[in-house]
């Protein structure tokens, strides 16, 4: 990572074109924390196939150490059979991940050598926890690298067991995060609908 690039910066919005159901370019604004309760929390609410999981998938694609491949089935043919993702940071930097050529899976990232590791943490919505596991201990960066960008979005993922021993070593910090997550329930009360509504909800925190 270039030394001139700040380690931490909030994200203002993400623009998605050509990924799965996004036949047209759509921009998703992201909430930026300002110190008020609930600030910095973006909640996506919508019907099935509205694009909530695809928005999370787009962030996950941008979080890879190497530009991922967008195979057939991920690319929307009505968008020219290509994908373009743009993520804008609050400091003005725009990171773009896009198909090198239409109808091909390889992608390119610009600016080159941009590394968002440590700035984005994307927890897949579809995951399974196995009660049988070893004593591997992964920090956040190693955990995210182990998840990768599987070709099938519905893949069950159970690498979270590697985080348990890391949590045990940092219990106070973990408890603080869990307490902060209760903010989602308060936001749900304001919206007058449960977070586990049938329409589905995805939450984004910076």
C-alpha positions in Angstrom: 0.0 0.0 0.0 1.5 3.4 -0.9 2.6 5.4 2.1 0.5 8.4 0.9 -2.7 6.5 1.1 -4.4 7.0 4.5 -4.9 3.8 6.5 -8.5 4.7 7.5 -11.1 6.7 5.6 -14.9 6.4 5.5 -16.7 5.5 2.3 -19.3 7.8 0.8 -21.0 5.6 -1.8 -20.6 2.6 -4.1 -21.8 2.5 -7.7 -22.6 -0.8 -9.3 -23.1 -1.7 -13.0 -23.4 -5.1 -14.6 -23.1 -7.3 -11.4 -25.9 -9.8 -11.4 -29.2 -7.9 -11.5 -27.7 -4.4 -11.9 -28.4 -3.9 -15.6 -28.2 -0.1 -15.1 -25.7 1.9 -13.1 -27.0 2.4 -9.5 -25.4 4.4 -6.7 -25.8 3.4 -3.1 -25.0 6.2 -0.6 -23.3 5.0 2.6 -23.9 6.6 6.0 -21.0 8.4 7.6 -20.8 8.5 11.4 -21.1 11.9 13.0 -21.3 11.0 16.7 -25.1 10.7 16.8 -26.8 7.4 17.7 -27.3 5.3 14.6 -25.0 7.4 12.4 -22.7 5.5 10.2 -25.1 2.6 9.9 -26.6 1.8 6.5 -29.5 -0.6 6.4 -30.6 -2.1 3.1 -34.3 -3.2 3.1 -36.0 -4.8 0.1 -37.8 -7.8 -1.4 -36.0 -10.9 -2.5 -33.8 -10.3 -5.6 -33.8 -6.6 -5.0 -30.0 -6.5 -4.9 -29.2 -6.4 -1.2 -26.8 -9.3 -1.3 -25.3 -8.2 -4.6 -24.4 -4.8 -3.0 -22.5 -6.7 -0.2 -20.9 -8.9 -2.9 -19.7 -5.8 -4.7 -18.0 -4.6 -1.5 -16.5 -8.1 -1.0 -15.1 -8.0 -4.6 -13.4 -4.7 -4.0 -11.9 -6.1 -0.8 -9.8 -8.8 -2.5 -6.0 -8.6 -2.5 -6.0 -9.4 -6.2 -8.7 -8.3 -8.8 -11.3 -11.1 -8.8 -12.9 -12.8 -11.8 -16.5 -12.1 -12.8 -17.5 -15.3 -14.5 -20.6 -15.8 -16.7 -23.6 -15.7 -14.4 -22.2 -12.8 -12.4 -22.1 -10.4 -15.4 -25.4 -8.9 -16.6 -25.7 -9.2 -20.4 -28.0 -6.2 -20.5 -25.2 -4.1 -19.1 -22.9 -5.1 -22.0 -21.9 -8.3 -20.3 -19.4 -6.4 -18.2 -19.1 -5.3 -14.6 -18.0 -1.9 -13.2 -17.8 -1.1 -9.5 -16.8 2.3 -8.1 -16.2 2.9 -4.4 -15.7 6.5 -3.3 -13.9 7.4 -0.1 -14.6 10.5 2.0 -11.1 11.8 1.1 -12.1 11.9 -2.6 -10.3 8.7 -3.8 -12.4 6.6 -6.1 -11.5 2.9 -6.5 -12.7 1.2 -9.6 -12.9 -2.5 -10.4 -14.1 -3.3 -13.9 -14.0 -5.9 -16.6 -11.0 -5.7 -18.9 -13.2 -6.5 -21.9 -16.9 -7.3 -22.4 -17.8 -11.0 -22.2 -14.6 -11.8 -20.3 -14.1 -12.7 -16.7 -10.8 -10.9 -16.0 -10.9 -7.5 -14.2 -8.6 -4.5 -13.6 -8.3 -2.3 -10.6 -7.6 1.4 -10.6 -5.7 3.1 -9.1 -3.4 0.1 -9.4 -2.1 -1.5 -6.2 -4.9 0.0 -4.2 -5.3 -2.1 -1.1 -8.5 -1.8 0.9 -7.6 -4.6 3.3 -8.2 -3.3 6.8 -10.7 -0.7 5.6 -13.4 -3.1 4.5 -14.7 -6.1 6.5 -17.4 -8.0 4.7 -19.1 -10.9 6.6 -20.9 -13.2 4.2 -24.6 -13.5 5.0 -24.6 -17.3 4.1 -22.3 -19.1 6.5 -22.3 -22.1 8.8 -20.6 -22.7 12.1 -19.1 -26.1 12.6 -18.9 -27.4 16.2 -15.7 -29.3 15.3 -12.6 -27.1 14.7 -8.9 -26.8 15.3 -7.1 -24.1 17.3 -6.3 -21.9 14.4 -6.4 -18.2 15.3 -7.0 -15.7 12.5 -6.9 -11.9 12.8 -9.4 -9.9 10.7 -7.1 -9.5 7.7 -6.2 -13.2 7.6 -9.8 -14.2 8.0 -10.9 -12.0 5.1 -8.2 -13.4 2.9 -9.2 -17.0 3.7 -12.8 -16.2 2.6 -11.8 -15.1 -0.8 -14.3 -14.6 -3.6 -16.0 -18.0 -4.3 -17.7 -18.4 -7.7 -20.9 -19.6 -6.1 -22.5 -17.1 -3.7 -24.4 -19.7 -1.8 -21.3 -21.5 -0.6 -21.4 -22.4 3.0 -18.5 -20.8 4.9 -17.3 -21.9 8.3 -13.9 -20.3 8.7 -15.4 -18.1 11.4 -14.2 -20.8 13.9 -10.7 -19.4 13.4 -11.8 -16.1 15.0 -13.0 -17.7 18.2 -9.6 -17.9 19.8 -8.7 -14.4 18.6 -12.0 -13.2 20.3 -11.0 -15.0 23.5 -7.7 -13.0 23.6 -9.6 -9.7 23.1 -12.8 -10.3 25.0 -13.3 -6.8 26.2 -13.1 -5.4 22.6 -15.5 -8.1 21.4 -18.0 -7.3 24.1 -17.8 -3.6 23.1 -18.6 -4.4 19.5 -21.5 -6.6 20.5 -22.9 -3.8 22.7 -22.6 -1.4 19.7 -24.5 -3.8 17.5 -27.5 -3.3 19.8 -27.9 0.0 17.9 -29.4 -2.0 15.1 -32.3 -3.0 17.3 -32.9 0.7 18.3 -32.9 1.7 14.6 -35.3 -1.1 13.9 -37.7 0.3 16.5 -37.6 3.7 14.9 -38.4 2.1 11.5 -41.2 0.2 13.2 -40.3 -3.1 11.6 -38.2 -6.1 12.8 -34.8 -6.6 11.4 -35.6 -10.2 10.5 -38.5 -9.2 8.3 -39.4 -11.5 5.4 -38.3 -8.8 2.9 -34.8 -9.1 4.1 -32.2 -6.7 5.6 -28.5 -6.2 5.1 -26.5 -3.9 7.4 -23.4 -2.0 6.6 -21.1 -0.4 9.2 -17.9 1.6 8.3 
